[in-house]
Amino acid sequence: MKRVFSGVQPTGNIHIGNYIGALKQFVELQEEMDAIYCIVDLHSITVPQDPRALKQHTLDVAALYLSVGLDPNKAIIFVQSTVPAHSELAWILTCNSYTGELSRMTQFKDKSKERESAPTGLFTYPLLMAADILLYDTDIVPVGNDQKQHIELTRDLAERFNNKYGKTFVIPEYRGTKVGARIMALDEPTNKMSKSAENEYSRISLLDTPEKVKKSIMRATTDSDGEIRFDEKNKPGISNLLTIYSVFSCLSIQELEKKYTGCGYGQLKKDLVEVVNDSLVDIQKRYFDIRESEELKRILKDGTEKAQTIAEKTMKRVKENLGFITL
Ligand code: AQP
């Protein structure tokens, strides 16, 4: 059976971009693969986090994993920092990487450009991500399109290591969703939807109230052309709304274009509010049942034990091949 691995940072409430680009695939893939899903708290500290909020967000993301349909009987669910091998392997990969290849990562360029001085963790973050993936002999990594370059780097690092030290790592593959691999911000549809964007109406979080969803969609930036048609280059706002609508309604974009021929943007937005709110109701109900339960911590503890067992095996192989002694 193939193995799937991925993760989400506990940096705030998960938005529909994270859901469509990543989590929805996590749920589908747990049915056909050996699945491991992580809450990547070590990644979140690449930028400063409030310790109390970090703890809350970690449990929030874990509860949302279960609420969207991840099943602890089918997938290992755990928190990254509870398995120390992630940091250990990241250092080993750091020593087998080059600053040149890390400086080419577009996410680093984007995230560091507004800062006077970029944190080192932001620069080396793709190496930790590579460690996460390689530690579990991962075949498939379902992530949003913004992470594709990091998967390519992971493949390069794994191949380089295997060539130098002998076969150690499985070479993983990126898996993107066909519709919605990059959901855009509602206020600025040329930027990706993000948890950390200042304008809260730029995103729809899975825990948003129906009123907040309505405001976010009704305020979404469109264009003055008046025609409902998918054209990402010339009509990024409408194309983004059609993508979101398609995912939540299971209607194809072509079906939606047909349905809304001759209609105004107001009608499209009004219907989309309803479709999104209907989908969020069930997720939110499950979330509030799970979030404060003891069951949640038990699932994470169990996940840590299972992940640790797999990670230890890989680290044994890595250390042996590198020439580290065991006593
Ligand atoms: N807008 C998006 N469209 C599709 N997929 C997306 N992902 C993120 N944004 C979009 C995918 O969601 C998964 C989890 O992302 P993450 O939490 O690890 O970090 P991120 O990519 O940095 O997400 P954000 O929301 O933009 O957070 P901040 O603002 O904290 O940086 C990944 O698979 C990602 O590709």
Residues whose N, C-alpha, C, O or C-beta is under 5 A from the ligand:
A	BS01	AQP	G7 V8 Q9 T11 G17 N18 G21 A22 P142 V143 G144 N145 D146 Q147 G180 A181 R182 I183 M184 K192 M193 S194 K195 S196 A197
